[in-house]
Amino acid sequence: MTTDTAAPSPDTRRLAALGLTLAIAGAAFFATKGIVIKLALVQGVDSITTLTWRMIVAVPIFLTVGLIGYRKKLAERPAGAPPVLDGPTLLKTLGVGVLGLLPSRVTWTSRPWPISRPSS
């Protein structure tokens, strides 16, 4: 029996470091989201405005990641293969997104917030 004890390539190490960095940054941003929202609400910003700004910041990021992934899949597709994304699949995906957004928006805006606003 032989075992392969070769050291990982520099590309593998670089990708591992990038993955670790992105994971730490994602965890930090996720953890600070609640703090930023609470600070905005204390300053008098209503929940609809806060949610709107959250979506304004998130949509370009999601679109960029989606387009990069779509272009990568499109480049890997062999000639004559079925399309990567067809119309019915796109409509189903958009439907799931709308169904997920509506309940979260209703529950976000309808419950009272437990933070007391400073008196002026």
C-alpha positions as a LaTeX table, in Angstrom:
\begin{tabular}{lrrr}
\hline
Residue & $x$ (\AA) & $y$ (\AA) & $z$ (\AA) \\
\hline
Met1 & 0.00 & 0.00 & 0.00 \\
Thr2 & 1.26 & 3.43 & $-0.90$ \\
Thr3 & $-0.06$ & 6.71 & 0.32 \\
Asp4 & 0.20 & 10.02 & $-1.43$ \\
Thr5 & 1.81 & 12.45 & 1.00 \\
Ala6 & 2.46 & 15.25 & $-1.48$ \\
Ala7 & 1.97 & 18.74 & $-0.14$ \\
Pro8 & $-1.09$ & 20.64 & $-1.37$ \\
Ser9 & $-0.47$ & 22.84 & $-4.37$ \\
Pro10 & $-0.20$ & 26.61 & $-3.96$ \\
Asp11 & $-3.54$ & 26.99 & $-5.76$ \\
Thr12 & $-5.22$ & 24.70 & $-3.24$ \\
Arg13 & $-3.73$ & 26.62 & $-0.34$ \\
Arg14 & $-4.75$ & 29.95 & $-1.88$ \\
Leu15 & $-8.32$ & 28.74 & $-2.41$ \\
Ala16 & $-8.46$ & 27.37 & 1.14 \\
Ala17 & $-7.25$ & 30.71 & 2.52 \\
Leu18 & $-9.80$ & 32.56 & 0.38 \\
Gly19 & $-12.58$ & 30.26 & 1.58 \\
Leu20 & $-11.60$ & 30.75 & 5.21 \\
Thr21 & $-11.44$ & 34.53 & 4.75 \\
Leu22 & $-14.87$ & 34.63 & 3.10 \\
Ala23 & $-16.36$ & 32.43 & 5.83 \\
Ile24 & $-15.02$ & 34.69 & 8.57 \\
Ala25 & $-16.21$ & 37.84 & 6.75 \\
Gly26 & $-19.65$ & 36.32 & 6.20 \\
Ala27 & $-19.97$ & 35.38 & 9.85 \\
Ala28 & $-18.89$ & 38.86 & 10.93 \\
Phe29 & $-21.33$ & 40.60 & 8.59 \\
Phe30 & $-24.16$ & 38.28 & 9.64 \\
Ala31 & $-23.42$ & 38.95 & 13.32 \\
Thr32 & $-23.37$ & 42.72 & 12.89 \\
Lys33 & $-26.59$ & 42.87 & 10.87 \\
Gly34 & $-28.78$ & 42.75 & 13.98 \\
Ile35 & $-26.73$ & 45.43 & 15.70 \\
Val36 & $-26.97$ & 47.78 & 12.72 \\
Ile37 & $-30.73$ & 47.25 & 12.44 \\
Lys38 & $-31.27$ & 47.93 & 16.15 \\
Leu39 & $-29.16$ & 51.07 & 15.98 \\
Ala40 & $-31.16$ & 52.29 & 12.99 \\
Leu41 & $-34.45$ & 51.65 & 14.79 \\
Val42 & $-33.23$ & 53.51 & 17.88 \\
Gln43 & $-32.38$ & 56.47 & 15.63 \\
Gly44 & $-35.98$ & 56.54 & 14.40 \\
Val45 & $-35.63$ & 54.75 & 11.06 \\
Asp46 & $-38.75$ & 52.66 & 10.50 \\
Ser47 & $-38.61$ & 48.95 & 9.74 \\
Ile48 & $-39.77$ & 49.30 & 6.12 \\
Thr49 & $-36.88$ & 51.65 & 5.33 \\
Thr50 & $-34.43$ & 49.37 & 7.09 \\
Leu51 & $-35.67$ & 46.34 & 5.15 \\
Thr52 & $-35.60$ & 48.29 & 1.89 \\
Trp53 & $-31.98$ & 49.31 & 2.38 \\
Arg54 & $-31.09$ & 45.74 & 3.31 \\
Met55 & $-32.56$ & 44.53 & 0.01 \\
Ile56 & $-30.91$ & 47.37 & $-1.96$ \\
Val57 & $-27.53$ & 46.27 & $-0.64$ \\
Ala58 & $-28.17$ & 42.52 & $-1.05$ \\
Val59 & $-29.68$ & 42.38 & $-4.57$ \\
Pro60 & $-26.52$ & 43.42 & $-6.49$ \\
Ile61 & $-24.48$ & 40.87 & $-4.54$ \\
Phe62 & $-26.96$ & 38.06 & $-5.28$ \\
Leu63 & $-27.17$ & 39.05 & $-8.95$ \\
Thr64 & $-23.39$ & 39.09 & $-9.29$ \\
Val65 & $-22.96$ & 35.68 & $-7.67$ \\
Gly66 & $-25.80$ & 34.26 & $-9.78$ \\
Leu67 & $-24.42$ & 35.63 & $-13.04$ \\
Ile68 & $-20.93$ & 34.34 & $-12.29$ \\
Gly69 & $-22.32$ & 30.87 & $-11.52$ \\
Tyr70 & $-24.55$ & 30.92 & $-14.62$ \\
Arg71 & $-21.68$ & 31.90 & $-16.90$ \\
Lys72 & $-19.50$ & 29.19 & $-15.39$ \\
Lys73 & $-22.19$ & 26.53 & $-15.96$ \\
Leu74 & $-22.77$ & 27.84 & $-19.47$ \\
Ala75 & $-19.06$ & 27.56 & $-20.30$ \\
Glu76 & $-18.90$ & 23.96 & $-18.97$ \\
Arg77 & $-21.97$ & 22.83 & $-20.93$ \\
Pro78 & $-21.14$ & 20.47 & $-23.79$ \\
Ala79 & $-22.48$ & 21.20 & $-27.26$ \\
Gly80 & $-26.02$ & 19.87 & $-27.78$ \\
Ala81 & $-26.76$ & 19.62 & $-24.04$ \\
Pro82 & $-30.06$ & 20.94 & $-22.69$ \\
Pro83 & $-30.06$ & 24.60 & $-21.61$ \\
Val84 & $-28.62$ & 25.47 & $-18.22$ \\
Leu85 & $-31.65$ & 27.55 & $-17.26$ \\
Asp86 & $-34.96$ & 27.37 & $-19.09$ \\
Gly87 & $-38.08$ & 29.52 & $-18.74$ \\
Pro88 & $-40.16$ & 27.26 & $-16.46$ \\
Thr89 & $-37.25$ & 26.74 & $-14.06$ \\
Leu90 & $-36.64$ & 30.49 & $-13.90$ \\
Leu91 & $-40.33$ & 31.15 & $-13.15$ \\
Lys92 & $-40.36$ & 28.51 & $-10.41$ \\
Thr93 & $-37.24$ & 30.04 & $-8.87$ \\
Leu94 & $-38.75$ & 33.53 & $-8.91$ \\
Gly95 & $-41.96$ & 32.11 & $-7.37$ \\
Val96 & $-40.05$ & 30.54 & $-4.49$ \\
Gly97 & $-38.27$ & 33.86 & $-3.91$ \\
Val98 & $-41.53$ & 35.81 & $-3.80$ \\
Leu99 & $-43.15$ & 33.22 & $-1.51$ \\
Gly100 & $-40.18$ & 33.49 & 0.83 \\
Leu101 & $-40.07$ & 37.29 & 0.78 \\
Leu102 & $-43.73$ & 38.00 & 1.44 \\
Pro103 & $-44.09$ & 36.13 & 4.78 \\
Ser104 & $-40.81$ & 37.54 & 6.05 \\
Arg105 & $-41.88$ & 41.06 & 5.14 \\
Val106 & $-45.26$ & 40.65 & 6.84 \\
Thr107 & $-43.76$ & 39.23 & 10.04 \\
Trp108 & $-40.96$ & 41.82 & 10.00 \\
Thr109 & $-43.29$ & 44.80 & 9.80 \\
Ser110 & $-46.19$ & 43.57 & 11.93 \\
Arg111 & $-44.52$ & 42.66 & 15.21 \\
Pro112 & $-43.63$ & 45.27 & 17.80 \\
Trp113 & $-39.96$ & 45.92 & 18.29 \\
Pro114 & $-38.64$ & 45.40 & 21.84 \\
Ile115 & $-36.35$ & 48.45 & 21.77 \\
Ser116 & $-37.49$ & 51.56 & 23.55 \\
Arg117 & $-36.86$ & 54.77 & 21.66 \\
Pro118 & $-35.05$ & 57.53 & 23.50 \\
Ser119 & $-37.28$ & 60.32 & 24.70 \\
Ser120 & $-36.49$ & 63.78 & 23.44 \\
\hline
\end{tabular}
